[in-house]
Amino acid sequence: MKGMNLSRLAAVPVAMAAAIFSLAATAQQQQGVQPAVPVAFPQPEHVTQREIVVSLEDRKLALIENGEIKKIYTVAVGKPSTPSPEGTFTIQRRVANPTYHHDGKTVLPGPQNPVGTRWMGLSKTGYGIHGTNEPKSIGKASSHGCIRMARADLEEFYGRVAVGDTVRLVGHRNEETARLFGPADMPATTASEPTQTAETVPAAPAASEPGSAAAVSPAAAITPVSAMGMVASAGTR
């Protein structure tokens, strides 16, 4: 009898262990079929689609964000002998208060700087949107190919655009420019040649484009500009 009782007692722990393992297996199976808890992913931030359209004929620039016209600026464009290039480009660099270099001469930031207080270089080498030390040229076909802006407009515009923004230079009025800029105004007469003879483009290091040597050096990298303000055989400023 005692032997039989001991045998039965020894079987108890085995049965308990089997029950525990069975319960654990059942719990794992139940957990495995439970519905997954949905994971909340952060929503992407709103992306601003920005485009700059310049009508060379109207001498106007439109800043457009997500299809909405934010502001229209009056600008100066290239004169007939050194016209602004037509086409679609991007802003590749932004330089505040550039130092201007040309033909061994350096012009520090200030009222005499030929490119003003801001430079926005385009993907078209040697061309950009910038200021001027000839404010009376605004609204005229007077530059060596670049787009010039009045200082207040330039600094406001500079703060609203970024590297990578699209810039379209449209040579002749069409339905789009008529919608953006309204009825055509009588074009202003071409401004006389400015006393300064070169124009800036930021890049690094400063090396002359075909034709000459001029460059702008900001606190960042600077790009070369050719003689008589003409860059890449077309000209800027």
Contacts in CASP RR format, 6 or more apart in sequence:
PFRMAT RR
TARGET T0000
AUTHOR 0000-0000-0000
METHOD contacts of the structure
MODEL  1
MKGMNLSRLAAVPVAMAAAIFSLAATAQQQQGVQPAVPVAFPQPEHVTQR
EIVVSLEDRKLALIENGEIKKIYTVAVGKPSTPSPEGTFTIQRRVANPTY
HHDGKTVLPGPQNPVGTRWMGLSKTGYGIHGTNEPKSIGKASSHGCIRMA
RADLEEFYGRVAVGDTVRLVGHRNEETARLFGPADMPATTASEPTQTAET
VPAAPAASEPGSAAAVSPAAAITPVSAMGMVASAGTR
48 65 0 8 1.000
48 66 0 8 1.000
49 65 0 8 1.000
49 66 0 8 1.000
49 67 0 8 1.000
50 63 0 8 1.000
50 64 0 8 1.000
50 65 0 8 1.000
50 161 0 8 1.000
50 162 0 8 1.000
50 165 0 8 1.000
50 166 0 8 1.000
51 64 0 8 1.000
51 67 0 8 1.000
51 165 0 8 1.000
51 166 0 8 1.000
51 167 0 8 1.000
51 168 0 8 1.000
52 61 0 8 1.000
52 62 0 8 1.000
52 63 0 8 1.000
52 64 0 8 1.000
52 91 0 8 1.000
52 129 0 8 1.000
52 161 0 8 1.000
52 165 0 8 1.000
52 166 0 8 1.000
52 167 0 8 1.000
52 168 0 8 1.000
53 61 0 8 1.000
53 62 0 8 1.000
53 64 0 8 1.000
53 168 0 8 1.000
53 170 0 8 1.000
53 176 0 8 1.000
53 177 0 8 1.000
53 180 0 8 1.000
54 60 0 8 1.000
54 61 0 8 1.000
54 62 0 8 1.000
54 75 0 8 1.000
54 77 0 8 1.000
54 84 0 8 1.000
54 147 0 8 1.000
54 167 0 8 1.000
54 168 0 8 1.000
54 169 0 8 1.000
54 170 0 8 1.000
55 61 0 8 1.000
55 62 0 8 1.000
55 170 0 8 1.000
55 171 0 8 1.000
55 173 0 8 1.000
55 177 0 8 1.000
55 180 0 8 1.000
55 181 0 8 1.000
56 77 0 8 1.000
56 78 0 8 1.000
56 83 0 8 1.000
56 84 0 8 1.000
56 86 0 8 1.000
56 141 0 8 1.000
56 169 0 8 1.000
56 170 0 8 1.000
56 171 0 8 1.000
56 172 0 8 1.000
57 170 0 8 1.000
57 171 0 8 1.000
57 172 0 8 1.000
57 173 0 8 1.000
57 177 0 8 1.000
57 184 0 8 1.000
57 187 0 8 1.000
58 173 0 8 1.000
58 177 0 8 1.000
58 181 0 8 1.000
58 184 0 8 1.000
58 185 0 8 1.000
59 74 0 8 1.000
59 75 0 8 1.000
59 76 0 8 1.000
59 77 0 8 1.000
59 139 0 8 1.000
59 140 0 8 1.000
59 141 0 8 1.000
59 187 0 8 1.000
59 188 0 8 1.000
60 72 0 8 1.000
60 73 0 8 1.000
60 74 0 8 1.000
60 75 0 8 1.000
60 180 0 8 1.000
60 181 0 8 1.000
61 72 0 8 1.000
61 73 0 8 1.000
61 74 0 8 1.000
61 75 0 8 1.000
61 129 0 8 1.000
61 147 0 8 1.000
61 149 0 8 1.000
61 157 0 8 1.000
62 69 0 8 1.000
62 71 0 8 1.000
62 72 0 8 1.000
62 73 0 8 1.000
62 180 0 8 1.000
62 181 0 8 1.000
63 69 0 8 1.000
63 70 0 8 1.000
63 71 0 8 1.000
63 72 0 8 1.000
63 73 0 8 1.000
63 157 0 8 1.000
63 160 0 8 1.000
63 161 0 8 1.000
64 70 0 8 1.000
69 180 0 8 1.000
70 160 0 8 1.000
71 156 0 8 1.000
71 157 0 8 1.000
72 180 0 8 1.000
72 181 0 8 1.000
73 149 0 8 1.000
73 150 0 8 1.000
73 153 0 8 1.000
73 157 0 8 1.000
74 138 0 8 1.000
74 139 0 8 1.000
74 150 0 8 1.000
74 153 0 8 1.000
75 129 0 8 1.000
75 138 0 8 1.000
75 139 0 8 1.000
75 147 0 8 1.000
75 148 0 8 1.000
75 149 0 8 1.000
76 132 0 8 1.000
76 137 0 8 1.000
76 138 0 8 1.000
76 139 0 8 1.000
76 140 0 8 1.000
76 141 0 8 1.000
76 142 0 8 1.000
76 143 0 8 1.000
76 147 0 8 1.000
76 148 0 8 1.000
76 149 0 8 1.000
76 191 0 8 1.000
77 83 0 8 1.000
77 84 0 8 1.000
77 139 0 8 1.000
77 141 0 8 1.000
77 142 0 8 1.000
77 143 0 8 1.000
77 145 0 8 1.000
77 147 0 8 1.000
77 148 0 8 1.000
78 84 0 8 1.000
78 141 0 8 1.000
78 142 0 8 1.000
78 143 0 8 1.000
78 144 0 8 1.000
78 145 0 8 1.000
78 146 0 8 1.000
79 141 0 8 1.000
79 142 0 8 1.000
79 143 0 8 1.000
79 144 0 8 1.000
79 145 0 8 1.000
79 190 0 8 1.000
79 191 0 8 1.000
80 141 0 8 1.000
80 190 0 8 1.000
82 143 0 8 1.000
82 144 0 8 1.000
82 145 0 8 1.000
82 230 0 8 1.000
82 234 0 8 1.000
82 235 0 8 1.000
83 145 0 8 1.000
83 234 0 8 1.000
84 127 0 8 1.000
84 143 0 8 1.000
84 145 0 8 1.000
84 146 0 8 1.000
84 147 0 8 1.000
84 169 0 8 1.000
85 124 0 8 1.000
85 127 0 8 1.000
85 145 0 8 1.000
85 169 0 8 1.000
85 234 0 8 1.000
86 169 0 8 1.000
86 170 0 8 1.000
86 171 0 8 1.000
87 168 0 8 1.000
87 169 0 8 1.000
87 170 0 8 1.000
88 166 0 8 1.000
88 167 0 8 1.000
88 168 0 8 1.000
89 122 0 8 1.000
89 123 0 8 1.000
89 124 0 8 1.000
89 127 0 8 1.000
89 166 0 8 1.000
89 167 0 8 1.000
89 168 0 8 1.000
89 169 0 8 1.000
90 122 0 8 1.000
90 123 0 8 1.000
90 163 0 8 1.000
90 164 0 8 1.000
90 165 0 8 1.000
90 166 0 8 1.000
90 167 0 8 1.000
91 120 0 8 1.000
91 121 0 8 1.000
91 122 0 8 1.000
91 123 0 8 1.000
91 129 0 8 1.000
91 161 0 8 1.000
91 162 0 8 1.000
91 163 0 8 1.000
91 164 0 8 1.000
91 165 0 8 1.000
91 167 0 8 1.000
92 121 0 8 1.000
92 122 0 8 1.000
92 123 0 8 1.000
92 163 0 8 1.000
92 164 0 8 1.000
93 119 0 8 1.000
93 120 0 8 1.000
93 121 0 8 1.000
93 163 0 8 1.000
93 202 0 8 1.000
93 203 0 8 1.000
93 220 0 8 1.000
93 221 0 8 1.000
93 223 0 8 1.000
94 118 0 8 1.000
94 119 0 8 1.000
94 120 0 8 1.000
94 121 0 8 1.000
94 158 0 8 1.000
94 161 0 8 1.000
94 162 0 8 1.000
94 163 0 8 1.000
95 118 0 8 1.000
95 119 0 8 1.000
95 120 0 8 1.000
95 121 0 8 1.000
95 202 0 8 1.000
95 216 0 8 1.000
95 218 0 8 1.000
95 219 0 8 1.000
95 220 0 8 1.000
95 222 0 8 1.000
96 117 0 8 1.000
96 118 0 8 1.000
96 158 0 8 1.000
96 218 0 8 1.000
96 219 0 8 1.000
97 109 0 8 1.000
97 110 0 8 1.000
97 117 0 8 1.000
97 118 0 8 1.000
97 218 0 8 1.000
97 219 0 8 1.000
98 109 0 8 1.000
98 113 0 8 1.000
98 115 0 8 1.000
98 116 0 8 1.000
98 118 0 8 1.000
98 119 0 8 1.000
98 200 0 8 1.000
98 202 0 8 1.000
98 216 0 8 1.000
98 217 0 8 1.000
98 218 0 8 1.000
98 222 0 8 1.000
99 106 0 8 1.000
99 107 0 8 1.000
99 108 0 8 1.000
99 109 0 8 1.000
99 113 0 8 1.000
99 216 0 8 1.000
99 217 0 8 1.000
99 218 0 8 1.000
100 106 0 8 1.000
100 107 0 8 1.000
100 108 0 8 1.000
100 113 0 8 1.000
100 114 0 8 1.000
100 115 0 8 1.000
100 198 0 8 1.000
100 200 0 8 1.000
100 214 0 8 1.000
100 215 0 8 1.000
100 216 0 8 1.000
101 107 0 8 1.000
101 200 0 8 1.000
101 206 0 8 1.000
101 214 0 8 1.000
101 215 0 8 1.000
101 216 0 8 1.000
101 217 0 8 1.000
101 222 0 8 1.000
102 197 0 8 1.000
102 198 0 8 1.000
102 213 0 8 1.000
102 214 0 8 1.000
102 215 0 8 1.000
102 225 0 8 1.000
102 227 0 8 1.000
102 229 0 8 1.000
103 197 0 8 1.000
103 198 0 8 1.000
103 212 0 8 1.000
103 213 0 8 1.000
103 214 0 8 1.000
103 227 0 8 1.000
107 113 0 8 1.000
107 114 0 8 1.000
107 196 0 8 1.000
109 116 0 8 1.000
109 117 0 8 1.000
110 116 0 8 1.000
110 117 0 8 1.000
111 133 0 8 1.000
112 133 0 8 1.000
113 133 0 8 1.000
114 132 0 8 1.000
114 133 0 8 1.000
114 194 0 8 1.000
114 196 0 8 1.000
114 198 0 8 1.000
114 199 0 8 1.000
114 200 0 8 1.000
114 237 0 8 1.000
115 130 0 8 1.000
115 131 0 8 1.000
115 132 0 8 1.000
115 199 0 8 1.000
115 200 0 8 1.000
115 216 0 8 1.000
115 237 0 8 1.000
116 130 0 8 1.000
116 131 0 8 1.000
116 132 0 8 1.000
116 133 0 8 1.000
116 151 0 8 1.000
116 154 0 8 1.000
117 131 0 8 1.000
117 151 0 8 1.000
117 154 0 8 1.000
117 155 0 8 1.000
118 130 0 8 1.000
118 131 0 8 1.000
118 154 0 8 1.000
118 155 0 8 1.000
118 158 0 8 1.000
119 128 0 8 1.000
119 129 0 8 1.000
119 130 0 8 1.000
119 131 0 8 1.000
119 200 0 8 1.000
119 201 0 8 1.000
119 202 0 8 1.000
119 216 0 8 1.000
119 218 0 8 1.000
120 128 0 8 1.000
120 129 0 8 1.000
120 130 0 8 1.000
120 158 0 8 1.000
120 161 0 8 1.000
121 127 0 8 1.000
121 128 0 8 1.000
121 129 0 8 1.000
121 130 0 8 1.000
121 201 0 8 1.000
121 202 0 8 1.000
121 223 0 8 1.000
122 128 0 8 1.000
122 129 0 8 1.000
122 167 0 8 1.000
124 232 0 8 1.000
125 201 0 8 1.000
125 209 0 8 1.000
125 223 0 8 1.000
125 231 0 8 1.000
125 232 0 8 1.000
126 146 0 8 1.000
126 201 0 8 1.000
126 209 0 8 1.000
126 223 0 8 1.000
126 224 0 8 1.000
126 225 0 8 1.000
126 231 0 8 1.000
126 232 0 8 1.000
126 234 0 8 1.000
126 235 0 8 1.000
126 236 0 8 1.000
127 145 0 8 1.000
127 146 0 8 1.000
127 201 0 8 1.000
127 231 0 8 1.000
127 232 0 8 1.000
127 234 0 8 1.000
127 235 0 8 1.000
127 236 0 8 1.000
128 146 0 8 1.000
128 147 0 8 1.000
128 201 0 8 1.000
128 236 0 8 1.000
129 146 0 8 1.000
129 147 0 8 1.000
129 148 0 8 1.000
129 149 0 8 1.000
129 154 0 8 1.000
129 157 0 8 1.000
129 167 0 8 1.000
130 146 0 8 1.000
130 147 0 8 1.000
130 148 0 8 1.000
130 149 0 8 1.000
130 154 0 8 1.000
130 199 0 8 1.000
130 200 0 8 1.000
130 237 0 8 1.000
131 148 0 8 1.000
131 149 0 8 1.000
131 150 0 8 1.000
131 151 0 8 1.000
131 154 0 8 1.000
132 138 0 8 1.000
132 143 0 8 1.000
132 148 0 8 1.000
132 149 0 8 1.000
132 194 0 8 1.000
132 237 0 8 1.000
133 194 0 8 1.000
133 196 0 8 1.000
134 142 0 8 1.000
134 148 0 8 1.000
134 191 0 8 1.000
134 194 0 8 1.000
134 196 0 8 1.000
135 150 0 8 1.000
135 151 0 8 1.000
136 191 0 8 1.000
137 143 0 8 1.000
137 148 0 8 1.000
137 191 0 8 1.000
137 194 0 8 1.000
138 148 0 8 1.000
138 149 0 8 1.000
138 150 0 8 1.000
139 188 0 8 1.000
140 187 0 8 1.000
140 188 0 8 1.000
140 189 0 8 1.000
140 190 0 8 1.000
140 191 0 8 1.000
141 187 0 8 1.000
141 188 0 8 1.000
141 190 0 8 1.000
141 191 0 8 1.000
142 148 0 8 1.000
142 190 0 8 1.000
142 191 0 8 1.000
142 192 0 8 1.000
142 194 0 8 1.000
143 199 0 8 1.000
143 236 0 8 1.000
143 237 0 8 1.000
144 199 0 8 1.000
144 228 0 8 1.000
144 229 0 8 1.000
144 230 0 8 1.000
144 231 0 8 1.000
144 234 0 8 1.000
144 235 0 8 1.000
144 236 0 8 1.000
144 237 0 8 1.000
145 234 0 8 1.000
145 235 0 8 1.000
145 236 0 8 1.000
145 237 0 8 1.000
146 199 0 8 1.000
146 235 0 8 1.000
146 236 0 8 1.000
146 237 0 8 1.000
147 169 0 8 1.000
148 237 0 8 1.000
149 157 0 8 1.000
170 176 0 8 1.000
170 177 0 8 1.000
173 184 0 8 1.000
178 184 0 8 1.000
194 237 0 8 1.000
196 237 0 8 1.000
197 227 0 8 1.000
197 228 0 8 1.000
197 229 0 8 1.000
198 212 0 8 1.000
198 214 0 8 1.000
198 225 0 8 1.000
198 226 0 8 1.000
198 227 0 8 1.000
198 228 0 8 1.000
198 229 0 8 1.000
198 237 0 8 1.000
199 214 0 8 1.000
199 225 0 8 1.000
199 229 0 8 1.000
199 230 0 8 1.000
199 231 0 8 1.000
199 235 0 8 1.000
199 236 0 8 1.000
199 237 0 8 1.000
200 214 0 8 1.000
200 215 0 8 1.000
200 216 0 8 1.000
200 222 0 8 1.000
200 223 0 8 1.000
200 225 0 8 1.000
200 236 0 8 1.000
200 237 0 8 1.000
201 215 0 8 1.000
201 216 0 8 1.000
201 222 0 8 1.000
201 223 0 8 1.000
201 224 0 8 1.000
201 225 0 8 1.000
201 231 0 8 1.000
201 236 0 8 1.000
202 216 0 8 1.000
202 217 0 8 1.000
202 218 0 8 1.000
202 220 0 8 1.000
202 221 0 8 1.000
202 222 0 8 1.000
202 223 0 8 1.000
203 215 0 8 1.000
203 221 0 8 1.000
203 222 0 8 1.000
203 223 0 8 1.000
203 224 0 8 1.000
204 220 0 8 1.000
204 221 0 8 1.000
204 222 0 8 1.000
204 223 0 8 1.000
205 221 0 8 1.000
205 222 0 8 1.000
206 213 0 8 1.000
206 215 0 8 1.000
206 217 0 8 1.000
206 222 0 8 1.000
206 223 0 8 1.000
206 224 0 8 1.000
207 213 0 8 1.000
207 215 0 8 1.000
207 224 0 8 1.000
208 214 0 8 1.000
208 215 0 8 1.000
208 224 0 8 1.000
208 225 0 8 1.000
208 226 0 8 1.000
208 227 0 8 1.000
209 224 0 8 1.000
209 225 0 8 1.000
209 226 0 8 1.000
209 231 0 8 1.000
209 232 0 8 1.000
209 233 0 8 1.000
210 226 0 8 1.000
210 232 0 8 1.000
210 233 0 8 1.000
211 226 0 8 1.000
211 227 0 8 1.000
211 230 0 8 1.000
211 233 0 8 1.000
212 225 0 8 1.000
212 226 0 8 1.000
212 227 0 8 1.000
212 228 0 8 1.000
212 229 0 8 1.000
212 230 0 8 1.000
213 224 0 8 1.000
213 225 0 8 1.000
213 226 0 8 1.000
213 227 0 8 1.000
214 224 0 8 1.000
214 225 0 8 1.000
214 226 0 8 1.000
214 227 0 8 1.000
214 229 0 8 1.000
215 222 0 8 1.000
215 223 0 8 1.000
215 224 0 8 1.000
215 225 0 8 1.000
216 222 0 8 1.000
216 223 0 8 1.000
216 225 0 8 1.000
224 231 0 8 1.000
225 231 0 8 1.000
225 236 0 8 1.000
225 237 0 8 1.000
226 232 0 8 1.000
226 233 0 8 1.000
226 235 0 8 1.000
228 235 0 8 1.000
229 235 0 8 1.000
229 236 0 8 1.000
229 237 0 8 1.000
230 236 0 8 1.000
END
